[in-house]
Amino acid sequence: MQITTHLTALLHRYDCVIIPGFGAFLTQRQPARINKEKNIFNPPSKSLSFNRQLKENDGILANYIAKTEGISYEQSIQKIRAFIENISEALSKNEKAHLASIGYFYKQDDKILFQPDLTSNFLTESFGTSSFSVERVNRTSAAVVKEKPIVEKIETQTSEVKALPEPEEKTRPAFWKYAAVGVVAIGLGGFLTANWYSNEVKSHNIAIQEQAERQIESTIQQATFSVEDPLPSITFKVKAKRGSYHIVAGAFRSKENADTRLEELKESGYRPVYIGKNNYGLHQIIYDSFEDRKEAIQQLQKIRQQENPSAWLLVKELN
């Protein structure tokens, strides 16, 4: 089905894609995983699920079909309805409704269930990667080989060894000893003199520095400053940076409807923001923005349960 191709393209871009009147596909990022039992490495991916309660049309699927196929918005709505009728007809016959690269729907105890295609990866960052398996490496301890010592027979030869005469001790003149003592004394005296001079200079510098500091303090205490005409204070307004995870309250064709919704959310205590038009020309309003993905998903679930089942998560850097 042509709509299945459109759904696949949108699931790579959005975390929530609604089929108006039928339900919504939801994706959630999953980190890389290792199956230790089968030795399989799986790259990062998006897990896919389906929620039958999210049926309200947010305009994403219909506008994408209209833009891609070059048809009107009403014609794209009709195509979506025909797509839903084909799925419902297959389920009424207890058959599986297959959606290529997405999964299939089936009926069990009057409930419509969804089984995702586990071979598909909708995370664009992992494009081109796939699961792979490796063989386990069994490490064995290296065997220690003991070498036998090699015994060499050394034949000793006896020979006559003549004792060498001991060298006669030479006597040095006595004046060399006195000269060495004099050099040591002169060096020690020079070192002590240099050390004393260095200490004297350091003490003199410290005294001069303390005297200068006392003069500066006295001058500061005597001086008085008066400003008759102070400069006016300047206030800078710094715009707080919002996170990359935004809970979308709705997308509207009319800017007036978007402004009305914005004011309603402000009265309800939210921090709504108009973030401009999307790729389909719809004016988008968000409840709030979050830097932490987990916190954003928790707030999204709370909003869906309490007031707006059609709210969805947008991941985007706002200027």
C-alpha positions as a Markdown table, in Angstrom:
| # | Residue | x | y | z |
|---|---|---|---|---|
| 1 | Met | 0.0 | 0.0 | 0.0 |
| 2 | Gln | 1.2 | 3.5 | -0.8 |
| 3 | Ile | 0.2 | 4.8 | 2.6 |
| 4 | Thr | 2.5 | 2.2 | 4.3 |
| 5 | Thr | 5.4 | 3.8 | 2.5 |
| 6 | His | 4.4 | 7.2 | 3.8 |
| 7 | Leu | 4.1 | 5.8 | 7.3 |
| 8 | Thr | 7.6 | 4.3 | 7.1 |
| 9 | Ala | 9.1 | 7.6 | 6.0 |
| 10 | Leu | 7.3 | 9.5 | 8.9 |
| 11 | Leu | 8.4 | 7.0 | 11.5 |
| 12 | His | 12.0 | 7.9 | 10.7 |
| 13 | Arg | 11.3 | 11.5 | 11.5 |
| 14 | Tyr | 8.7 | 11.6 | 14.3 |
| 15 | Asp | 8.2 | 9.8 | 17.6 |
| 16 | Cys | 4.4 | 9.8 | 17.1 |
| 17 | Val | 2.5 | 9.2 | 13.8 |
| 18 | Ile | -1.3 | 9.2 | 14.1 |
| 19 | Ile | -3.6 | 7.4 | 11.6 |
| 20 | Pro | -6.7 | 9.5 | 12.0 |
| 21 | Gly | -9.6 | 7.5 | 13.4 |
| 22 | Phe | -7.6 | 4.3 | 13.9 |
| 23 | Gly | -4.6 | 4.9 | 16.3 |
| 24 | Ala | -1.0 | 6.0 | 16.5 |
| 25 | Phe | 2.4 | 4.5 | 16.1 |
| 26 | Leu | 4.8 | 5.4 | 18.9 |
| 27 | Thr | 8.6 | 5.1 | 18.8 |
| 28 | Gln | 11.1 | 5.1 | 21.7 |
| 29 | Arg | 14.9 | 5.2 | 21.4 |
| 30 | Gln | 16.7 | 2.0 | 22.6 |
| 31 | Pro | 20.5 | 1.8 | 23.2 |
| 32 | Ala | 22.8 | -0.7 | 21.7 |
| 33 | Arg | 22.3 | -4.2 | 23.2 |
| 34 | Ile | 24.3 | -7.5 | 23.4 |
| 35 | Asn | 22.6 | -10.9 | 23.4 |
| 36 | Lys | 25.0 | -12.9 | 25.5 |
| 37 | Glu | 23.2 | -16.2 | 24.8 |
| 38 | Lys | 23.4 | -15.9 | 21.0 |
| 39 | Asn | 26.4 | -13.6 | 20.9 |
| 40 | Ile | 24.5 | -11.1 | 18.8 |
| 41 | Phe | 25.3 | -7.3 | 18.8 |
| 42 | Asn | 22.4 | -5.0 | 18.1 |
| 43 | Pro | 22.9 | -1.3 | 17.1 |
| 44 | Pro | 20.9 | 1.5 | 18.7 |
| 45 | Ser | 17.3 | 1.6 | 17.4 |
| 46 | Lys | 13.7 | 2.8 | 17.9 |
| 47 | Ser | 11.2 | 0.4 | 19.5 |
| 48 | Leu | 7.8 | 0.6 | 17.8 |
| 49 | Ser | 4.4 | 0.3 | 19.5 |
| 50 | Phe | 0.8 | 1.1 | 18.7 |
| 51 | Asn | -1.8 | 3.0 | 20.7 |
| 52 | Arg | -5.5 | 2.7 | 19.8 |
| 53 | Gln | -6.5 | 5.7 | 22.0 |
| 54 | Leu | -4.6 | 8.3 | 20.0 |
| 55 | Lys | -7.0 | 8.8 | 17.1 |
| 56 | Glu | -7.4 | 12.6 | 16.7 |
| 57 | Asn | -6.1 | 14.0 | 13.5 |
| 58 | Asp | -2.9 | 16.1 | 14.0 |
| 59 | Gly | -2.5 | 16.7 | 10.3 |
| 60 | Ile | 0.9 | 15.2 | 9.9 |
| 61 | Leu | 0.0 | 12.1 | 7.9 |
| 62 | Ala | -2.7 | 13.8 | 5.7 |
| 63 | Asn | -0.5 | 16.8 | 4.9 |
| 64 | Tyr | 2.5 | 14.5 | 4.1 |
| 65 | Ile | 0.4 | 12.4 | 1.7 |
| 66 | Ala | -1.0 | 15.6 | 0.0 |
| 67 | Lys | 2.4 | 17.1 | -0.4 |
| 68 | Thr | 4.2 | 13.9 | -1.6 |
| 69 | Glu | 1.5 | 12.8 | -4.1 |
| 70 | Gly | 0.5 | 16.3 | -5.2 |
| 71 | Ile | -3.2 | 15.9 | -4.2 |
| 72 | Ser | -5.5 | 18.0 | -2.1 |
| 73 | Tyr | -5.9 | 17.6 | 1.7 |
| 74 | Glu | -9.4 | 16.2 | 1.3 |
| 75 | Gln | -8.2 | 13.6 | -1.1 |
| 76 | Ser | -5.5 | 12.4 | 1.2 |
| 77 | Ile | -8.1 | 12.1 | 4.0 |
| 78 | Gln | -10.1 | 9.8 | 1.7 |
| 79 | Lys | -7.1 | 7.7 | 1.0 |
| 80 | Ile | -6.5 | 7.3 | 4.7 |
| 81 | Arg | -10.1 | 6.2 | 5.3 |
| 82 | Ala | -9.8 | 3.6 | 2.5 |
| 83 | Phe | -6.5 | 2.3 | 4.1 |
| 84 | Ile | -8.3 | 1.9 | 7.4 |
| 85 | Glu | -11.2 | 0.1 | 5.8 |
| 86 | Asn | -8.8 | -2.4 | 4.2 |
| 87 | Ile | -7.2 | -3.1 | 7.6 |
| 88 | Ser | -10.6 | -3.5 | 9.2 |
| 89 | Glu | -11.8 | -5.9 | 6.5 |
| 90 | Ala | -8.8 | -8.1 | 6.9 |
| 91 | Leu | -9.2 | -8.2 | 10.7 |
| 92 | Ser | -12.9 | -9.0 | 10.4 |
| 93 | Lys | -11.9 | -12.2 | 8.5 |
| 94 | Asn | -9.4 | -13.1 | 11.3 |
| 95 | Glu | -6.6 | -12.4 | 8.9 |
| 96 | Lys | -3.4 | -10.5 | 9.5 |
| 97 | Ala | -3.1 | -7.0 | 8.1 |
| 98 | His | 0.5 | -6.7 | 7.0 |
| 99 | Leu | 2.3 | -3.3 | 6.7 |
| 100 | Ala | 5.6 | -3.8 | 5.0 |
| 101 | Ser | 8.7 | -2.9 | 7.1 |
| 102 | Ile | 6.4 | -1.8 | 10.0 |
| 103 | Gly | 4.6 | -5.0 | 11.3 |
| 104 | Tyr | 1.1 | -6.5 | 11.2 |
| 105 | Phe | -2.2 | -6.2 | 13.0 |
| 106 | Tyr | -4.2 | -9.2 | 14.2 |
| 107 | Lys | -7.3 | -9.8 | 16.2 |
| 108 | Gln | -7.5 | -11.7 | 19.5 |
| 109 | Asp | -10.5 | -11.9 | 21.8 |
| 110 | Asp | -12.2 | -8.9 | 20.0 |
| 111 | Lys | -9.0 | -6.8 | 20.6 |
| 112 | Ile | -6.8 | -5.4 | 17.8 |
| 113 | Leu | -3.2 | -6.2 | 18.6 |
| 114 | Phe | 0.0 | -5.1 | 16.8 |
| 115 | Gln | 3.2 | -7.0 | 16.2 |
| 116 | Pro | 6.2 | -4.8 | 15.1 |
| 117 | Asp | 8.7 | -5.9 | 12.4 |
| 118 | Leu | 11.8 | -6.4 | 14.6 |
| 119 | Thr | 14.1 | -6.3 | 11.5 |
| 120 | Ser | 13.3 | -2.6 | 10.8 |
| 121 | Asn | 15.3 | 0.2 | 12.5 |
| 122 | Phe | 13.6 | 3.7 | 12.4 |
| 123 | Leu | 16.6 | 5.4 | 14.1 |
| 124 | Thr | 18.2 | 7.6 | 11.4 |
| 125 | Glu | 21.5 | 7.8 | 13.4 |
| 126 | Ser | 21.9 | 4.0 | 12.9 |
| 127 | Phe | 21.3 | 4.0 | 9.1 |
| 128 | Gly | 23.4 | 1.4 | 7.4 |
| 129 | Thr | 24.1 | -0.6 | 10.6 |
| 130 | Ser | 22.7 | -4.0 | 11.3 |
| 131 | Ser | 23.0 | -6.8 | 13.9 |
| 132 | Phe | 25.9 | -9.1 | 13.7 |
| 133 | Ser | 27.1 | -12.2 | 15.6 |
| 134 | Val | 30.5 | -13.3 | 16.6 |
| 135 | Glu | 32.0 | -16.6 | 17.9 |
| 136 | Arg | 32.9 | -16.8 | 21.5 |
| 137 | Val | 36.6 | -16.8 | 22.2 |
| 138 | Asn | 37.6 | -19.4 | 24.8 |
| 139 | Arg | 40.7 | -18.4 | 26.6 |
| 140 | Thr | 43.1 | -21.1 | 27.8 |
| 141 | Ser | 46.0 | -20.6 | 30.2 |
| 142 | Ala | 49.4 | -20.8 | 28.6 |
| 143 | Ala | 51.3 | -24.0 | 29.6 |
| 144 | Val | 54.5 | -23.4 | 31.4 |
| 145 | Val | 57.4 | -25.4 | 29.9 |
| 146 | Lys | 60.2 | -26.2 | 32.2 |
| 147 | Glu | 63.5 | -26.4 | 30.6 |
| 148 | Lys | 66.1 | -28.8 | 31.8 |
| 149 | Pro | 69.3 | -27.0 | 32.9 |
| 150 | Ile | 72.3 | -27.6 | 30.7 |
| 151 | Val | 75.2 | -28.8 | 32.7 |
| 152 | Glu | 78.5 | -28.0 | 31.2 |
| 153 | Lys | 81.6 | -29.6 | 32.2 |
| 154 | Ile | 84.3 | -27.1 | 32.8 |
| 155 | Glu | 87.8 | -28.4 | 32.8 |
| 156 | Thr | 90.0 | -26.6 | 35.2 |
| 157 | Gln | 93.6 | -26.2 | 34.4 |
| 158 | Thr | 96.1 | -25.7 | 37.0 |
| 159 | Ser | 98.9 | -23.3 | 36.4 |
| 160 | Glu | 101.4 | -21.6 | 38.4 |
| 161 | Val | 100.4 | -18.2 | 39.5 |
| 162 | Lys | 103.2 | -15.8 | 40.5 |
| 163 | Ala | 102.4 | -13.2 | 43.1 |
| 164 | Leu | 102.8 | -9.7 | 41.8 |
| 165 | Pro | 104.8 | -7.3 | 44.0 |
| 166 | Glu | 102.7 | -4.8 | 45.9 |
| 167 | Pro | 103.1 | -1.2 | 44.6 |
| 168 | Glu | 105.0 | 1.1 | 46.8 |
| 169 | Glu | 103.0 | 3.8 | 48.4 |
| 170 | Lys | 103.9 | 7.2 | 47.1 |
| 171 | Thr | 104.0 | 10.0 | 49.4 |
| 172 | Arg | 102.5 | 13.4 | 48.4 |
| 173 | Pro | 103.9 | 16.7 | 49.7 |
| 174 | Ala | 102.2 | 17.9 | 52.9 |
| 175 | Phe | 101.5 | 21.3 | 51.5 |
| 176 | Trp | 98.8 | 19.9 | 49.2 |
| 177 | Lys | 96.8 | 18.8 | 52.2 |
| 178 | Tyr | 96.9 | 22.3 | 53.7 |
| 179 | Ala | 95.9 | 23.8 | 50.4 |
| 180 | Ala | 92.8 | 21.6 | 50.2 |
| 181 | Val | 91.7 | 22.6 | 53.7 |
| 182 | Gly | 92.1 | 26.2 | 52.8 |
| 183 | Val | 89.9 | 25.9 | 49.7 |
| 184 | Val | 87.1 | 24.3 | 51.7 |
| 185 | Ala | 87.3 | 27.0 | 54.3 |
| 186 | Ile | 87.1 | 29.8 | 51.7 |
| 187 | Gly | 84.1 | 28.2 | 50.0 |
| 188 | Leu | 82.2 | 27.7 | 53.3 |
| 189 | Gly | 82.9 | 31.3 | 54.3 |
| 190 | Gly | 81.6 | 32.6 | 51.0 |
| 191 | Phe | 78.4 | 30.6 | 51.3 |
| 192 | Leu | 77.7 | 31.9 | 54.8 |
| 193 | Thr | 78.4 | 35.5 | 53.8 |
| 194 | Ala | 76.1 | 35.2 | 50.7 |
| 195 | Asn | 73.4 | 33.7 | 52.9 |
| 196 | Trp | 73.6 | 36.5 | 55.5 |
| 197 | Tyr | 73.5 | 39.1 | 52.8 |
| 198 | Ser | 70.4 | 37.5 | 51.2 |
| 199 | Asn | 68.6 | 37.5 | 54.5 |
| 200 | Glu | 69.5 | 41.2 | 55.1 |
| 201 | Val | 68.2 | 42.2 | 51.7 |
| 202 | Lys | 65.0 | 40.2 | 52.2 |
| 203 | Ser | 64.3 | 41.8 | 55.6 |
| 204 | His | 65.0 | 45.3 | 54.1 |
| 205 | Asn | 62.5 | 44.6 | 51.2 |
| 206 | Ile | 59.8 | 43.4 | 53.6 |
| 207 | Ala | 60.2 | 46.5 | 55.8 |
| 208 | Ile | 60.0 | 48.9 | 52.7 |
| 209 | Gln | 56.8 | 47.0 | 51.5 |
| 210 | Glu | 55.1 | 47.3 | 54.9 |
| 211 | Gln | 55.9 | 51.0 | 55.0 |
| 212 | Ala | 54.5 | 51.5 | 51.5 |
| 213 | Glu | 51.3 | 49.6 | 52.4 |
| 214 | Arg | 50.7 | 51.8 | 55.5 |
| 215 | Gln | 51.1 | 54.9 | 53.4 |
| 216 | Ile | 48.5 | 53.7 | 50.9 |
| 217 | Glu | 46.0 | 52.7 | 53.6 |
| 218 | Ser | 46.4 | 56.2 | 55.2 |
| 219 | Thr | 45.8 | 57.9 | 51.8 |
| 220 | Ile | 42.7 | 55.8 | 51.1 |
| 221 | Gln | 41.3 | 56.5 | 54.6 |
| 222 | Gln | 41.7 | 60.3 | 54.0 |
| 223 | Ala | 40.2 | 60.3 | 50.5 |
| 224 | Thr | 36.4 | 60.8 | 50.1 |
| 225 | Phe | 34.6 | 60.2 | 46.9 |
| 226 | Ser | 31.2 | 61.6 | 45.9 |
| 227 | Val | 29.2 | 61.0 | 42.7 |
| 228 | Glu | 26.6 | 63.7 | 42.1 |
| 229 | Asp | 25.2 | 62.3 | 38.9 |
| 230 | Pro | 25.4 | 58.5 | 38.8 |
| 231 | Leu | 24.9 | 56.7 | 35.5 |
| 232 | Pro | 21.5 | 55.1 | 35.0 |
| 233 | Ser | 21.4 | 51.3 | 35.6 |
| 234 | Ile | 21.0 | 49.1 | 32.6 |
| 235 | Thr | 18.9 | 45.9 | 32.7 |
| 236 | Phe | 19.6 | 43.1 | 30.3 |
| 237 | Lys | 16.9 | 40.6 | 29.5 |
| 238 | Val | 18.4 | 37.2 | 28.7 |
| 239 | Lys | 16.1 | 34.7 | 27.0 |
| 240 | Ala | 16.1 | 31.4 | 28.8 |
| 241 | Lys | 17.2 | 28.5 | 26.5 |
| 242 | Arg | 14.6 | 25.8 | 26.1 |
| 243 | Gly | 15.3 | 22.1 | 25.8 |
| 244 | Ser | 15.1 | 20.0 | 22.7 |
| 245 | Tyr | 12.1 | 17.9 | 23.7 |
| 246 | His | 8.7 | 19.7 | 23.2 |
| 247 | Ile | 5.2 | 18.5 | 24.0 |
| 248 | Val | 3.0 | 19.6 | 21.1 |
| 249 | Ala | -0.5 | 20.7 | 22.1 |
| 250 | Gly | -1.8 | 21.0 | 18.5 |
| 251 | Ala | -1.1 | 22.2 | 15.0 |
| 252 | Phe | -3.6 | 24.6 | 13.4 |
| 253 | Arg | -4.3 | 25.9 | 9.9 |
| 254 | Ser | -5.4 | 29.3 | 11.3 |
| 255 | Lys | -3.1 | 31.5 | 13.3 |
| 256 | Glu | -6.0 | 32.8 | 15.2 |
| 257 | Asn | -6.9 | 29.4 | 16.5 |
| 258 | Ala | -3.3 | 28.8 | 17.5 |
| 259 | Asp | -3.3 | 32.1 | 19.5 |
| 260 | Thr | -6.5 | 31.2 | 21.2 |
| 261 | Arg | -5.1 | 27.8 | 22.2 |
| 262 | Leu | -1.9 | 29.6 | 23.4 |
| 263 | Glu | -3.9 | 31.8 | 25.8 |
| 264 | Glu | -5.9 | 28.9 | 27.1 |
| 265 | Leu | -2.8 | 27.0 | 28.0 |
| 266 | Lys | -1.4 | 30.1 | 29.8 |
| 267 | Glu | -4.5 | 30.3 | 31.9 |
| 268 | Ser | -4.1 | 26.6 | 32.8 |
| 269 | Gly | -0.7 | 27.3 | 34.2 |
| 270 | Tyr | 1.5 | 25.9 | 31.4 |
| 271 | Arg | 4.4 | 27.7 | 29.7 |
| 272 | Pro | 3.1 | 27.5 | 26.1 |
| 273 | Val | 5.0 | 28.8 | 23.1 |
| 274 | Tyr | 4.2 | 29.4 | 19.5 |
| 275 | Ile | 7.0 | 27.7 | 17.6 |
| 276 | Gly | 5.9 | 28.7 | 14.1 |
| 277 | Lys | 4.8 | 26.7 | 11.1 |
| 278 | Asn | 5.8 | 23.1 | 10.4 |
| 279 | Asn | 6.7 | 21.7 | 7.0 |
| 280 | Tyr | 3.0 | 21.5 | 6.1 |
| 281 | Gly | 2.1 | 25.1 | 6.9 |
| 282 | Leu | 0.4 | 24.4 | 10.2 |
| 283 | His | 0.9 | 26.7 | 13.2 |
| 284 | Gln | 2.3 | 24.7 | 16.2 |
| 285 | Ile | 1.7 | 25.3 | 19.9 |
| 286 | Ile | 3.7 | 23.5 | 22.6 |
| 287 | Tyr | 2.8 | 23.0 | 26.3 |
| 288 | Asp | 6.4 | 23.2 | 27.4 |
| 289 | Ser | 10.0 | 22.2 | 26.6 |
| 290 | Phe | 12.4 | 19.9 | 28.5 |
| 291 | Glu | 16.1 | 19.2 | 28.3 |
| 292 | Asp | 15.7 | 15.7 | 29.7 |
| 293 | Arg | 13.9 | 13.2 | 27.4 |
| 294 | Lys | 12.7 | 11.0 | 30.3 |
| 295 | Glu | 11.1 | 14.0 | 32.1 |
| 296 | Ala | 9.4 | 15.1 | 28.8 |
| 297 | Ile | 7.9 | 11.6 | 28.2 |
| 298 | Gln | 6.6 | 11.5 | 31.8 |
| 299 | Gln | 4.9 | 14.8 | 31.4 |
| 300 | Leu | 3.5 | 13.8 | 28.0 |
| 301 | Gln | 1.9 | 10.7 | 29.5 |
| 302 | Lys | 0.4 | 12.8 | 32.2 |
| 303 | Ile | -1.1 | 15.3 | 29.7 |
| 304 | Arg | -2.5 | 12.5 | 27.5 |
| 305 | Gln | -4.2 | 10.8 | 30.5 |
| 306 | Gln | -5.7 | 14.0 | 32.0 |
| 307 | Glu | -6.6 | 16.3 | 29.1 |
| 308 | Asn | -5.3 | 15.8 | 25.6 |
| 309 | Pro | -4.8 | 12.3 | 24.3 |
| 310 | Ser | -3.6 | 13.7 | 21.0 |
| 311 | Ala | -0.5 | 15.5 | 22.5 |
| 312 | Trp | 2.8 | 14.2 | 21.0 |
| 313 | Leu | 6.5 | 14.7 | 21.5 |
| 314 | Leu | 8.6 | 16.8 | 19.1 |
| 315 | Val | 12.4 | 16.6 | 19.1 |
| 316 | Lys | 13.8 | 19.7 | 17.7 |
| 317 | Glu | 16.3 | 22.5 | 18.5 |
| 318 | Leu | 14.4 | 25.9 | 18.7 |
| 319 | Asn | 16.2 | 29.1 | 17.7 |
